[in-house]
Amino acid sequence: MATTRTAKPLVVRRRARGGRRSVVLTVLTGLMLVYTLLPLAWLLINATKTQEGLLGSFGLWFADDFALFDNIATTLTYDGGIFTRWLLNTVLYVVVGAGGATLLATVAGYGLAKFDFPGKKAVFAVVIGAVAVPGTALAVPTFLMFSNLGLTDTPWAIIVPSLITPFGLYLMWTYAAEAVPGEVLESARVDGAGEFRTFFRISLPLLAPGIVTVLLFSVVTTWNNYFLPLIMLKDPAWYPLTLGLNSWNAQAATAGGEAIFHLVITGSLLTIIPLIVAFLLLQRYWQSGLAAGSVKE
């Protein structure tokens, strides 16, 4: 009986501590949520205002006139529809650059994880070293190399560097080493399956969560790429959205320049919508893949 009486307060204390810890985490999570969503709310609210409404209203509340759809129409048609061209350019860079980077990272990571060859440790050291090097440090050497090749001010100046993602390669390397059991590959080889058939029929479904993760990182990185296009491109016809909106913002800030700041805000809103949609769609497959991989027969 004495033991039972002593145990009860301990259980109560542990539950009380757990409750307090849960409240603290909930408050911190709520603060992070507000901190994250506040800029998006500001962007959405101000995209509904005209240029005059931006100057005469509070930033976190709507103005009297609701002009979201008019702003979208004006943004898409301003200056001969150049925003649409920037959007298509960005989609091109993402589809070819990020898609190609994901493909190369998947194939190379799988090969490095499941095959042994001379110099594998040296390759690992190079990949780790490449992950530690920031992209901005390579921008100027990349520009000089592409300038000598005559590829600057072309889409290839953005696509080709986007194909190289050391972090994605390292991520797929480590993920493939654990996600694809060696016994399964050996069984497939014993049954007469070739390497390509084994990869596409057995390994690729097991790698799906890792592939989606690398794709998400590559898409976000390429979509938000700014510094590389800034030094590579001069022709506004090849600008991505980031560089195009920056040129509009500089134009709006010029003394005596045309008042287009409301178009900058609306364009920024249109820029982040595809990223949100892509993340929500890919996250579903990511979570389903992780759940399926966690089930053991």
N, C-alpha and C positions, 0 to 999 in steps of 0.2 A: 504493500500500500504506500509505503514511504517513497518507493521508487516511482510509482505512478504519479504521486503528487509533485515530485520534483520534475518529472518529464513534461507535465502540462505547461508550466510557465516557460520552459525552453522552447516548446513548439510555438507558443503564443508570441514569444519574443522574435523567433525566426520569421514568423509570418508578418509581424509588425515591421521588422526590418525590410522584408521583401516588399511590403506595401509602400513604405517610404521610398525605397529605391525605385519602384515602379512609377511613383508620382514624379520623382525627379527626372527620370528618363522621359516620361510623357511631356513634361514641361519643356525640356531641352529639345525634344523632337518637334514640339509645336513651334518653338522659337526658330528652329532651323527651317521649318516649313514656311513660316511667315517671311523669313529672310530670303528664301528661294523664290517664293511666289510674288513677293512685293514688286520686283522689277517687271515681271510679266504682267501683273495687274496694271501697273503704271503705263506700260506699253499699249495694252489693250484699250485702256480708258482714253488715252491721248490719241490713239488712232481713230477715234470717233469724232474728233474735233477738227474744225477748220483752222486755217492759219490764225484767224482772229480769235477763235476760241482758245487756242493754246496760250495766247498772250493775256487773255482776260478771265481765266478760270483757274481753280486750284488743280494741281497736277494729279491728285488722287480722287478726283470726282468729275462726273460728266458735265459737259457744258449744255447750254440750252438747245443748241442745234446738234443733231445726230447726223454725222457726215461720213460714217465708215464706208458705206458702199460707194459714195461719190469719190472718196479718197482712193479707194482701191481702183476704181475705173480710171481716175486721173493718173495714178501711179503706173498703171499698165500701159497707158497711152502717151505719157509725157515724153517729149523729145523723140518722137517717132517710135515709141514702144521699146526704148533701149533697155528698160527693166526686164522685159520678157526675154530679150537677147541674153542679158546677164544670167537670168534664171536658167535658160537652156544651156548656157556655157557651164554653169555650176553642175547641172545634172550630168552633162557629158563628162566633166572631170570626176564626178563621184562614181558614175557607172563604170567607166573605163579604169580610172585610177584606183578607187577604193575596191571595186570588184576584182580587178587584176591583182591588187595587193593581197586580198583575202585568198584568192586562188593560189598565188605563189607561196604565201605563208603556210597554207594548208598542206600543199604537196611537199614543200621543203621541210616543214616541221615533222610531218609523218615520216619522211625518209630519214631524217636525222634521228628520230626516236626509235625506229624499228630496224634500221640497217647499220651494220658496223663497217667501217672503212678506215684506211690510214688517214691520219690527220683530223679525226673527228674532234679530239680535244682542242685542237687549234681553232677549228671552226666555232666551237662553243665559246672560246675566249674572244674571238672576233665579234660574235653576236652580242655577247655581254658588253663588250666595249662599245659597240655601236648603239646599244640601248642607252648607255650613259652619256652619249654625245648629243647635245641639244640640236634640233633642226636648224636653228638660227645660225649656229656656228658653221654649218655646211652651206648656207645660202649663197655666200659670196663665191666660194670655190665652184659651186654648182653653176652659178651664173657665168663665170669665166669659161668653164668647160663648154656650156651650151652656146656661149657667144662664139667660141672658136669653131663650133660645129654648125653655126648659122641657124640654130633652132630657137633663139630668143624671139619673143613677140609672136609665138605660135602656140597652139594648144599642147604640143609635145613638151614644151618647157614646164608645163604644170603636170601633165599626165605621167611622164616617165619618172620624175622624182617621187611621185605619189605611190608608185608601184613597190617601193622599198619601204618596208615597215619592220625594223628589227624587233620592236616590242611584240608585234603580232607573230613573227616567226618564233621568238622565244616562248610566247604563250602557247602556240600550237605544239611546239616541241615538248614542253613539259606536260601539256594536256594529253597528247597522243601517247606518251609513255605510260600513263596510268589508265586512260580510257579504253585503249585497245589491248586486250590480253594477248600475250604472245602465244598462249596455248591455242587460242581460236585461229590465229594465223597459221600455226603449224598444222592444225587439223585441216584447214582449207587447202594447204599445199599438198598434204598427204592425199586428199581427195582429188588432186589433179587441177585445182584452180590456179590460174596464172596470177601474177602480181597485180596486174591492172584489174582483173575481175575481183580479186580479193579486196582491193582498195575500194572499188566503187560499190560492191555488193555488201561488204561486211564492215570495213573500217569507216567509210564515209558516214553511215547513219550513227555510229558511235561517236563520231567527232562533231556531230551537229551542234551541240551547245557551245563548244569551243569556236566553231566556225562563225556562229552568230555573234559571239562576243567580239571576235576580231573584226567582223564586218561592222559592228556598231562603232567600235573605236575608229576604224578606217573611214567610215562615212562621216562621222562627226569631225574628224581631223581634216578631211579633204573639204567638207562643206564650209568649215570655218577658216580655211587656209587664207591668210592675208599677206604675210611677209614675202613669201615666195612669188606670188603674182605681182606684188608691188615692185620687185626688182626685175622680174622677167618680162612683164607686159607693158607696152606703151600704147597700143591701139585699144581704145575703149570698147571696140567691138568684141574683144576677147576677154574682157574683164569678167571675173566671177562676181557674185552678189556682194561679197565683202568689200572688194575694191570699188565697185560701182557705187554702193551706198556711201562709202567714204568720200568719193568725188562729189556726190550730191551734198553731203554734209559740209564739205569745204566750200561749195558754191553757195549754200545757204548762209554760211557764216561770213561771206565776203561783204564788206561795206558797200551798200548800194546794190547788192546782188538780188536775184529774184527770190521771193519768199516761198521756199519749197520745203521748209523744215517739217511741215505736216506730211509731206510725201516721204521724207526720210524715215519718219516714225512708222508710217503705214508700210513702207517697204521692209523695214526691220521686222514688223509683225508677220508679213508674208514670208519672210526669209526663215523664221523659226518654225512655222507651221509644218513644212515637210519633215523637219527633224523630229518633231514631236510625234507625228504620225508614224514615221519609220521606226522610232524607238518603241512605240506602243505595239506595233505589229510584230516586230522582231522579238520583243520581250516575251510575247506569248509563246513563240516557238522555243525561246531560250528556257523559260520555266518548265514547259512541257518536256523538253529534252532532259533537263536536270532531274525532273521527277521520274522519268522513264529510266534514266541511268542509275537511280538510287534503288531500284527494285531488283532484288536478287532472287533468282529461282533456286 
